[in-house]
């Protein structure tokens, strides 16, 4: 219950102002709830543990020395998460860039794991953050903290090299690499050499990123794993990572691993799974969870999905069922033929409609009858082959079983998407593209809402769930309302979940300026808008001496600007996404190295870029990042399920606000940074649109201007 008169928990609650805390304590065995002003609460709370770690003379101070600077926001967040873990309450928190959120959640996670003998799982959205946690933050904390704790990184199995497949690749190297050029063959040899000396077999150890077809030859895959029959089962890198996780106090992984683990455990009544048992989950980059979960719970089938099934079917006749060898070859060929016919029919429907992501609202757009019949027949034969091989003690039984399951799943996915028969509200669409490798067609089904999935699989199983991100809060435009409501609703979190909104550690009024040129035409007048944007943004880039990141909402506008920004190209290097010269990571690296370059990017560049110092002084947003529902099947489906005002205010606006916050967050990354945010969309100006104040309220508090000339003045 806690100590008499001492705080049990301190934090903000849904609906409360960020300027107050709810403070819970015990007095004479009665629970006392106090609403305390924030500054008073920080002094009153006196979280001894947090002070010992982050305070004057604390563990961080002793380890770092005179250069250590206390970050009050970091201590506040750590204290709130410590309270949430300690009282088994859920928490959703926004922690802007510079808060030091990774240490703020790792420190209480370590304490909780050690003191309560409970594992804590830290889930992230991307590998880069995982690597930072396990190669820098956690090793540092092992030196700083007074706890003897262990940690482990668990990745999806496909990130590890398979020793058995690597052995096979060495024996059949010439067969696998016959059509490869010398450079690719040399790279493959490097992979095989590394496999012999690696301690953990993690692909991230390689100094280069192997091509997908190369890595598939040698990586661990569920659908071809021999499991316990494999000669390398005990020393398998993937299995070793899981065993290490079973002994760790803190486990780091991505969202896909968390969801897959939960799904497996749900289907096996708690048996199996990827992660050991745990009930404490901390989600970093929480704003990404909805999209990742939607993809996980959805279904995809492509025009090349059949290949593994057809290949193993032909092998069935040779390896196990010689009396069916002719039939297996015949059925495999029929599957290839019928698959081509079926997807040609799907593609024909797609071409008639003409859309990048064509949402299909009608059932039965193509006839799958014969294809599904053949795939189901193949599954039966492959299963029969597995039974024969099992009697022979073959080490390929699991491979055949998994391929049979894959075939059955493929048949069910085709039926479900074409018949639109999923029991939950689902959006269905077609994606297609042509390139040098030929035509690629994908059928897609995605749940429109994922809150029920997350609640049943995750939230209901956890004692404590903490979600953190730099962009979780969305102003509602209504006084005294909860800015976290959009995230709470989207993710299916408890309505009374605790919320916490960190102040920014940066002085944005001093370090940055927001410029919205009132002279620029409305984006609705596309021709005039593009002309004015080209002229005014080029002038701003020249005033900034390059050092500019321009975020576009469409490739067409990016390409128009890149093709016509001649004044800028004469003086500075202009890097454009999609020009085919450099990939995303190389573009960002070059942008950082060249202090006067210009980087043009679309959606993937709106987040995940960290450029500190002189390389970035001007951040340009071409327009408010509204997504056209006709180009986003999920948004399109939501717009049909809700009345217009509800959809616009509770779905459309919040998603655009989060995107804008992510983009603007690229500019100020340290206390030394200085720069201008230029938003070339006058709809954000007060009075121009009824939603303008919601966007402005969501941004850091900067001095503002409507004069483009103020870019040069501020940066001079």
C-alpha positions in Angstrom: 0.0 0.0 0.0 2.9 2.4 0.6 4.1 4.5 3.5 1.8 6.7 5.5 2.0 10.3 4.2 4.4 9.4 1.4 3.5 9.7 -2.3 2.2 6.5 -4.0 2.1 8.0 -7.5 2.4 11.4 -9.1 1.4 12.3 -12.7 -1.1 13.9 -14.9 -4.4 12.2 -15.7 -6.5 12.3 -18.9 -8.3 15.6 -19.1 -6.1 17.4 -16.7 -4.0 20.5 -17.7 -0.3 19.8 -18.3 0.3 22.5 -15.6 -1.0 20.3 -12.8 -0.3 16.9 -11.3 -2.7 14.5 -9.6 -0.9 13.5 -6.4 -1.9 10.3 -4.5 -0.9 9.5 -1.0 -2.0 7.8 2.2 -2.9 9.6 5.4 -4.5 7.7 8.3 -5.2 4.8 5.9 -7.2 7.1 3.6 -6.3 7.7 0.0 -5.8 11.4 -0.5 -5.9 12.9 -4.0 -4.5 16.4 -4.5 -4.3 18.6 -7.5 -1.0 20.3 -7.3 0.6 22.9 -9.6 3.4 21.4 -11.6 6.3 23.3 -10.3 5.1 22.8 -6.7 4.7 19.1 -7.4 8.2 18.6 -8.7 9.5 19.9 -5.4 6.9 18.1 -3.3 7.1 14.8 -5.0 10.7 14.2 -3.9 11.0 10.9 -5.8 14.1 9.8 -3.9 15.1 7.2 -6.5 14.9 9.7 -9.4 16.9 12.3 -7.4 19.6 9.6 -6.7 19.9 8.9 -10.4 19.4 12.3 -12.1 19.9 14.9 -9.4 22.8 16.9 -8.1 25.5 14.5 -6.9 23.5 11.6 -8.3 24.7 8.6 -10.3 24.7 10.4 -13.7 26.4 13.4 -12.1 29.2 11.3 -10.6 29.7 9.3 -13.8 29.8 12.3 -16.3 31.3 14.9 -14.0 31.2 18.6 -14.5 29.7 18.4 -18.0 26.6 16.8 -16.6 23.5 19.0 -17.0 20.3 18.1 -15.1 17.3 17.9 -17.5 14.2 18.6 -15.4 11.9 17.2 -18.1 13.9 13.9 -18.1 13.6 13.6 -14.4 9.9 14.4 -14.5 9.2 11.7 -17.1 11.4 9.2 -15.3 9.4 9.9 -12.0 6.1 9.5 -13.8 7.1 6.2 -15.5 8.5 5.0 -12.2 5.1 5.7 -10.6 3.2 4.0 -13.4 5.3 0.9 -13.2 5.1 0.8 -9.4 1.3 1.1 -9.2 0.5 -0.9 -12.4 -1.1 2.0 -14.1 -1.0 2.7 -17.8 0.7 5.8 -19.1 0.8 7.7 -22.4 3.4 10.5 -22.6 4.7 13.0 -25.0 8.4 13.7 -24.7 9.8 16.2 -27.2 13.2 15.9 -28.8 16.0 16.6 -26.3 14.0 15.3 -23.3 16.3 12.3 -23.0 13.4 9.9 -23.0 15.4 6.7 -23.5 17.2 7.1 -20.2 13.9 8.4 -18.6 12.2 5.0 -19.3 15.2 2.7 -19.0 16.1 3.8 -15.5 12.7 3.0 -13.9 12.5 -0.1 -16.1 15.7 -1.4 -14.7 14.8 -0.6 -11.1 11.4 -2.2 -11.5 12.8 -5.4 -13.1 15.4 -5.9 -10.4 13.3 -5.0 -7.3 10.2 -6.9 -8.4 11.9 -9.7 -10.3 9.8 -9.0 -13.4 10.9 -8.6 -16.9 10.3 -5.3 -18.7 10.0 -5.3 -22.5 11.0 -2.1 -24.4 9.4 -2.1 -27.9 10.5 0.4 -30.6 9.4 1.0 -34.2 12.8 0.9 -35.9 16.1 -1.0 -35.8 18.2 2.2 -35.4 16.7 3.0 -32.0 17.0 -0.6 -30.9 20.7 -0.5 -31.8 21.1 2.7 -29.8 19.5 1.2 -26.7 21.6 -2.0 -26.7 25.0 -0.6 -27.9 25.0 2.7 -26.0 22.2 3.4 -23.5 22.0 0.1 -21.7 25.8 -0.5 -21.5 26.2 3.1 -20.2 23.5 2.4 -17.5 25.3 -0.8 -16.5 28.2 1.4 -15.5 26.2 4.2 -14.0 23.4 2.4 -12.1 23.9 0.6 -8.8 22.1 -2.5 -10.1 23.6 -5.7 -11.5 21.2 -6.1 -14.4 21.2 -7.9 -17.8 19.5 -7.0 -21.1 18.9 -8.6 -24.4 18.0 -7.6 -28.0 15.4 -9.8 -29.7 14.9 -9.4 -33.4 12.6 -11.2 -35.9 14.2 -14.5 -37.0 14.8 -13.1 -40.5 17.5 -10.8 -39.1 19.8 -13.8 -38.2 21.8 -16.0 -40.5 20.9 -19.7 -40.6 24.0 -21.9 -40.1 22.3 -24.8 -42.0 21.4 -22.7 -45.0 24.9 -21.0 -45.0 26.4 -24.5 -45.1 24.2 -25.5 -48.0 25.0 -22.2 -49.8 28.8 -23.0 -49.6 28.2 -26.4 -51.1 26.0 -25.1 -53.9 27.5 -21.6 -54.3 28.0 -21.9 -58.0 24.3 -22.9 -58.5 23.0 -20.0 -56.3 25.2 -17.3 -57.8 25.3 -18.4 -61.5 23.4 -15.3 -62.7 25.1 -12.8 -60.4 27.9 -10.4 -61.3 31.3 -10.4 -59.7 30.6 -7.7 -57.2 27.5 -9.5 -55.9 29.3 -12.8 -55.8 32.1 -11.2 -53.7 29.6 -9.8 -51.3 28.0 -13.2 -50.9 31.4 -14.6 -50.0 31.8 -11.9 -47.4 28.5 -13.0 -45.9 29.6 -16.6 -45.7 33.0 -15.7 -44.2 31.3 -13.6 -41.6 28.9 -16.4 -40.7 31.9 -18.5 -39.6 33.2 -15.9 -37.1 30.1 -14.0 -35.9 29.1 -14.4 -32.3 25.4 -13.6 -32.8 24.7 -13.9 -36.5 22.8 -10.5 -36.6 22.7 -9.0 -40.1 23.4 -5.5 -38.6 27.0 -6.6 -37.9 27.7 -6.6 -41.7 29.4 -3.5 -43.1 27.0 -3.6 -46.0 23.3 -4.4 -46.5 23.0 -7.6 -48.5 20.3 -7.7 -51.3 17.0 -9.3 -50.3 17.5 -12.3 -52.6 21.0 -12.9 -51.2 19.9 -12.7 -47.6 16.9 -15.0 -48.2 19.3 -17.7 -49.3 21.0 -17.8 -45.9 18.7 -16.3 -43.3 16.4 -17.9 -40.7 12.8 -18.1 -42.0 9.9 -19.7 -40.2 8.6 -21.3 -43.3 11.8 -23.4 -44.0 13.2 -23.9 -40.5 14.0 -27.5 -39.6 13.6 -26.7 -35.9 14.7 -29.5 -33.6 15.7 -31.7 -36.4 18.4 -29.2 -37.5 22.0 -30.2 -36.8 22.6 -26.6 -35.6 19.6 -26.3 -33.4 21.5 -25.8 -30.2 23.9 -23.2 -31.7 21.3 -21.5 -33.9 21.8 -17.7 -33.6 18.0 -17.1 -33.4 17.5 -19.7 -30.7 20.5 -18.3 -28.8 19.0 -14.8 -28.8 15.7 -16.2 -27.4 17.6 -18.1 -24.6 19.5 -15.0 -23.7 16.2 -13.0 -23.5 14.8 -15.6 -21.1 17.6 -14.7 -18.6 17.5 -10.9 -19.2 15.9 -8.3 -16.9 15.3 -5.8 -19.8 14.4 -7.0 -23.3 14.5 -4.7 -26.4 12.6 -5.6 -29.5 10.5 -4.1 -32.2 6.7 -3.9 -32.4 6.4 -6.7 -34.9 8.1 -9.1 -32.4 5.8 -8.0 -29.6 2.7 -8.5 -31.8 3.9 -11.8 -33.2 4.7 -13.1 -29.7 1.3 -12.1 -28.4 -0.4 -13.7 -31.4 1.4 -17.0 -31.0 0.7 -17.1 -27.3 -3.0 -16.4 -27.9 -3.3 -19.2 -30.4 -1.4 -21.7 -28.2 -2.9 -20.8 -24.8 0.3 -19.2 -23.7 2.7 -21.9 -25.0 5.4 -21.0 -27.5 5.9 -17.4 -28.4 9.1 -15.5 -29.1 9.5 -13.6 -25.8 9.6 -15.0 -22.3 6.6 -14.2 -20.1 6.3 -10.5 -19.2 3.6 -8.1 -18.1 5.4 -4.8 -18.2 5.7 -3.1 -21.6 7.2 0.2 -22.6 6.5 1.4 -26.1 8.8 4.1 -27.6 7.7 5.8 -30.8 4.2 5.0 -29.7 2.7 7.1 -32.6 3.9 4.4 -35.0 2.1 1.5 -33.3 -1.3 1.9 -35.0 0.2 1.6 -38.5 2.5 -1.3 -37.6 -0.3 -3.2 -35.9 -2.7 -2.7 -38.8 -0.1 -4.2 -41.2 0.5 -7.1 -38.8 -3.1 -8.0 -38.4 -3.8 -7.6 -42.1 -3.4 -10.0 -45.0 -1.4 -9.8 -48.3 -1.1 -12.0 -51.3 1.1 -11.3 -54.3 1.5 -12.7 -57.8 4.7 -14.4 -56.6 3.5 -15.8 -53.3 2.8 -19.2 -55.0 6.5 -19.8 -55.9 7.6 -21.6 -52.7 4.5 -23.7 -52.7 5.0 -24.8 -56.3 8.7 -25.5 -55.8 8.2 -27.7 -52.7 5.3 -29.5 -54.4 7.6 -30.6 -57.2 10.1 -31.7 -54.6 7.4 -33.8 -52.9 7.3 -36.2 -55.8 11.1 -36.6 -55.9 11.8 -36.7 -52.1 8.8 -38.6 -50.7 6.1 -39.6 -53.1 7.7 -41.0 -56.3 4.4 -42.5 -57.4 3.0 -39.0 -57.6 6.0 -37.4 -59.2 4.2 -36.8 -62.5 1.1 -35.5 -60.8 3.1 -33.1 -58.6 4.9 -31.6 -61.6 1.5 -31.3 -63.4 -0.2 -29.6 -60.5 2.8 -27.2 -59.9 2.6 -26.2 -63.5 -1.2 -25.7 -63.3 -0.7 -23.5 -60.3 1.8 -21.3 -62.2 -0.6 -21.0 -65.1 -3.7 -20.4 -63.0 -1.9 -17.9 -60.8 -0.8 -15.9 -63.8 -4.4 -15.9 -65.2 -5.9 -14.9 -61.9 -3.5 -12.0 -61.2 -3.8 -10.9 -64.9 -7.5 -10.6 -64.2 -6.8 -8.6 -61.0 -4.4 -6.3 -62.8 -6.9 -5.8 -65.6 -9.4 -4.6 -63.0 -6.8 -2.3 -61.5 -5.8 -0.8 -64.8 -9.4 0.1 -65.7 -9.7 2.0 -62.4 -6.3 3.8 -62.6 -5.1 4.5 -59.0 -1.9 3.8 -57.2 -3.7 2.2 -54.2 -7.0 1.0 -55.7 -9.5 0.3 -53.0 -11.9 -2.4 -54.0 -15.4 -2.0 -52.8 -17.0 -4.8 -54.7 -16.7 -8.5 -54.2 -15.6 -11.0 -56.8 -13.3 -8.9 -59.0 -11.5 -12.0 -60.2 -12.3 -15.7 -60.3 -10.1 -17.6 -57.9 -12.0 -21.0 -57.9 -9.5 -23.1 -59.8 -6.4 -21.5 -58.3 -7.6 -22.0 -54.7 -8.6 -25.6 -55.6 -5.1 -26.3 -56.9 -3.4 -24.7 -53.9 -5.5 -26.7 -51.5 -4.7 -29.9 -53.4 -1.0 -29.0 -53.2 -1.2 -28.5 -49.4 -2.6 -32.0 -49.0 0.1 -33.6 -51.1 2.9 -31.6 -49.3 1.4 -32.7 -45.9 1.4 -36.3 -47.1 5.1 -35.9 -48.1 5.9 -34.6 -44.7 4.3 -37.7 -43.1 6.4 -40.0 -45.2 9.6 -38.0 -44.4 8.7 -38.1 -40.7 8.7 -41.9 -40.9 12.2 -41.7 -42.4 13.5 -39.4 -39.7 14.2 -36.8 -42.3 15.4 -33.3 -41.1 13.1 -31.6 -43.6 9.8 -32.6 -42.1 9.3 -29.1 -40.6 10.0 -27.5 -43.9 7.3 -29.5 -45.6 4.8 -28.9 -42.8 5.4 -25.1 -42.9 5.0 -25.0 -46.7 1.7 -26.9 -46.4 0.5 -24.3 -43.9 1.7 -21.6 -46.1 -0.4 -23.0 -49.0 -3.5 -23.2 -46.9 -3.0 -19.7 -45.6 -2.5 -18.4 -49.2 -5.8 -20.0 -50.3 -7.7 -18.5 -47.4 -6.2 -15.1 -47.9 -7.2 -15.0 -51.6 -10.7 -16.0 -50.7 -11.0 -13.6 -47.9 -9.8 -10.6 -49.9 -11.7 -11.3 -53.1 -14.9 -12.2 -51.2 -14.3 -9.4 -48.7 -15.4 -11.8 -46.0 -13.4 -10.8 -42.9 -15.6 -10.5 -39.9 -14.1 -7.3 -38.7 -14.4 -4.0 -40.6 -11.7 -4.2 -43.3 -10.4 -2.1 -46.2 -9.4 -4.0 -49.3 -7.2 -2.7 -52.1 -4.8 -3.6 -55.0 -1.3 -2.3 -55.4 0.6 -2.8 -58.6 3.9 -1.7 -60.2 6.0 -2.6 -63.2 9.8 -2.5 -63.2 12.8 -4.3 -64.7 11.8 -7.5 -62.9 8.4 -7.5 -64.4 4.9 -6.9 -63.0 4.2 -7.0 -59.3 0.6 -7.2 -58.1 -0.5 -7.3 -54.5 -3.9 -7.9 -53.0 -4.3 -6.3 -49.5 -6.7 -6.5 -46.7 -6.3 -4.3 -43.5 -8.5 -3.9 -40.5 -9.8 -0.4 -40.3 -9.7 -0.4 -36.5 -7.0 -2.1 -34.5 -8.0 -1.2 -31.0 -9.9 -4.4 -30.3 -6.9 -6.5 -31.5 -4.5 -4.6 -29.3 -6.7 -4.7 -26.3 -7.3 -8.4 -26.5 -3.8 -9.4 -27.4 -1.7 -6.9 -25.4 -3.3 -4.4 -23.1 -5.5 -7.0 -21.3 -2.5 -9.2 -20.6 -0.2 -6.4 -19.2 0.1 -5.1 -15.7 1.6 -1.9 -16.9 1.7 -0.3 -20.4 3.7 2.9 -21.0 3.7 4.6 -24.4 6.1 7.4 -25.2 6.8 9.5 -28.3 7.7 13.0 -29.3 4.3 13.2 -31.0 1.4 11.8 -29.0 -0.7 14.8 -28.2 -3.1 16.4 -30.6 -4.9 19.7 -29.6 -8.7 19.2 -29.9 -9.6 22.9 -30.1 -11.9 22.4 -27.1 -11.1 23.9 -23.8 -10.1 21.5 -20.9 -10.2 18.5 -23.3 -7.6 15.7 -23.4 -5.0 16.2 -26.1 -4.2 12.4 -25.9 -7.8 11.4 -26.8 -6.9 10.6 -30.4 -4.2 8.2 -29.5 -6.2 6.7 -26.7 -9.1 5.9 -29.0 -7.0 4.8 -31.9 -5.0 2.3 -29.8 -7.8 1.1 -27.7 -6.2 2.2 -24.4 -8.1 2.6 -21.1 -10.1 5.9 -21.0 -8.7 6.6 -17.6 -5.1 6.0 -18.6 -2.6 8.4 -17.1 -1.2 11.1 -19.4 1.9 13.2 -19.2 3.1 16.0 -21.5 6.7 17.0 -21.1 7.8 20.6 -21.8 10.4 21.0 -24.5 13.9 21.4 -23.1 14.7 23.9 -25.9 14.0 27.6 -25.9 12.1 27.7 -29.2 11.3 31.4 -29.0 15.0 32.1 -28.9 16.3 29.3 -31.2 13.6 29.3 -33.9 11.1 31.3 -35.9 8.0 30.3 -37.8 7.5 32.0 -41.1 4.2 31.6 -43.1 4.5 33.9 -46.2 1.1 35.6 -46.6 2.1 36.5 -50.1 2.0 32.9 -51.3 -1.2 31.8 -53.1 -3.4 29.1 -51.7 -2.4 25.5 -52.6 -5.8 25.1 -54.1 -4.6 27.3 -57.0 -1.9 24.7 -58.0 -0.3 26.6 -60.9 0.1 29.9 -59.2 1.1 28.3 -55.9 3.9 26.2 -57.5 5.3 29.3 -59.3 5.3 31.4 -56.1 6.7 28.5 -54.0 9.5 28.0 -56.4 10.5 31.6 -56.3 10.1 32.3 -52.6 11.6 29.1 -51.4 14.6 29.5 -53.6 15.2 32.9 -52.2 14.9 31.6 -48.7 17.4 28.8 -49.4 19.9 31.3 -50.8 19.4 33.4 -47.6 20.1 30.3 -45.5 23.2 29.5 -47.6 21.8 26.1 -48.5 21.5 24.2 -45.2 17.8 23.4 -46.0 15.5 20.4 -45.7 12.4 20.8 -47.9 9.5 18.4 -46.9 7.0 17.8 -49.7 3.5 16.2 -49.5 3.8 14.8 -53.1 6.4 13.5 -55.5 5.0 15.6 -58.3 5.7 18.9 -56.4 9.1 17.6 -55.4 10.0 16.8 -58.9 8.7 20.1 -60.2 10.8 22.0 -57.7 13.9 19.9 -58.3 13.6 20.3 -62.1 13.2 24.1 -61.9 15.3 25.3 -58.9 18.1 26.5 -61.1 19.1 29.4 -58.9 19.8 27.1 -56.0 21.5 24.4 -58.1 24.0 27.0 -59.4 25.3 27.5 -55.8 24.5 24.4 -53.8 24.2 20.6 -54.1 20.6 19.6 -54.3 19.7 16.1 -53.2 16.3 14.8 -54.3 14.5 11.7 -53.1 13.7 9.3 -55.9 16.4 10.6 -58.4 17.9 7.1 -58.3 21.4 8.3 -57.4 21.5 7.7 -53.6 19.3 5.7 -51.2 17.7 7.5 -48.2 20.5 6.8 -45.7 23.3 7.9 -48.1 21.3 11.1 -48.9 21.1 12.0 -45.2 24.7 11.2 -44.7 25.8 13.5 -47.6 23.4 16.2 -46.4 25.1 16.2 -43.0 28.6 16.2 -44.4 28.0 19.1 -46.8 27.1 22.1 -44.7 25.5 24.0 -47.6 23.5 21.3 -49.3 19.7 21.1 -49.9 17.7 18.0 -49.3 14.3 17.4 -50.9 12.1 14.6 -49.5 8.6 13.3 -49.2 6.8 11.1 -46.6 9.7 9.0 -45.2 11.8 12.2 -44.6 9.3 13.7 -42.3 10.6 11.7 -39.4 13.7 9.8 -38.3 16.2 12.4 -39.5 18.5 13.9 -36.8 20.7 16.7 -38.2 22.3 18.8 -35.5 24.5 21.9 -36.0 25.1 24.1 -39.1 24.0 21.6 -41.7 20.3 22.4 -41.2 19.1 26.0 -40.6 15.9 26.1 -42.7 13.1 23.6 -42.7 10.5 24.1 -45.4 7.0 22.4 -45.4 5.3 22.8 -48.7 1.8 22.5 -47.4 -0.2 21.1 -44.4 0.3 17.3 -44.7 -3.3 16.3 -45.4 -3.6 13.0 -47.1 -6.1 12.6 -49.9 -8.4 9.8 -48.7 -8.6 8.5 -52.3 -4.9 7.8 -52.1 -5.2 6.1 -48.6 -7.6 3.2 -48.4 -7.8 3.3 -44.6 -8.7 7.0 -44.5 -11.1 6.4 -47.4 -12.8 3.7 -45.4 -12.9 5.7 -42.2 -14.5 8.6 -44.1 -17.4 6.3 -45.1 -17.9 4.9 -41.7 -18.2 8.3 -40.0 -20.1 11.4 -40.6 -18.1 14.2 -42.3 -17.5 16.4 -39.3 -16.5 13.6 -37.0 -14.1 12.2 -39.5 -12.6 15.6 -40.3 -12.1 16.7 -36.7 -11.3 13.3 -35.0 -9.4 11.5 -37.7 -8.3 13.7 -40.6 -7.0 16.7 -38.7 -5.2 14.7 -35.9 -3.3 12.6 -38.4 -2.2 15.7 -40.3 -1.1 17.4 -37.0 1.0 14.5 -35.9 2.7 14.4 -39.4 3.4 18.2 -39.2 4.8 17.8 -35.6 7.1 15.1 -36.9 8.3 17.2 -39.8 8.9 20.4 -37.8 10.7 18.3 -35.1 13.5 17.8 -37.6 14.8 21.4 -37.1 15.8 22.0 -33.5 17.7 18.9 -32.2 20.0 20.5 -29.6 20.3 23.7 -27.4 22.9 25.0 -29.9 20.7 24.7 -33.0 19.1 27.8 -34.6 16.7 27.9 -37.5 13.6 28.8 -39.4 10.5 26.8 -40.0 8.9 28.0 -43.3 5.3 26.6 -43.9 4.2 27.7 -47.4 0.5 27.2 -46.6 -1.5 30.2 -45.5 -4.3 27.9 -44.2 -2.4 27.7 -40.9 -2.7 31.4 -40.3 -5.3 32.4 -37.7 -8.6 33.2 -39.3 -7.9 31.5 -42.6 -9.2 28.1 -41.6 -11.3 27.0 -38.7 -8.7 24.3 -37.8 -5.7 26.7 -38.0 -5.4 27.1 -34.2 -5.1 23.4 -33.7 -2.1 23.2 -35.9 -0.5 26.3 -34.4 -1.1 25.0 -30.8 0.6 21.7 -31.6 3.8 23.4 -32.7 6.6 24.6 -30.4 6.1 28.2 -29.2 8.1 30.2 -31.7 8.1 33.8 -32.7 6.1 34.1 -36.0 6.2 36.2 -39.1 4.3 36.4 -42.4 7.2 38.1 -44.2 9.5 35.9 -46.2 12.3 38.4 -45.8 12.5 37.6 -42.1 14.1 34.3 -42.9 17.3 36.1 -43.8 17.1 38.5 -40.9 16.7 35.7 -38.3 19.5 33.6 -39.7 22.0 36.5 -40.2 
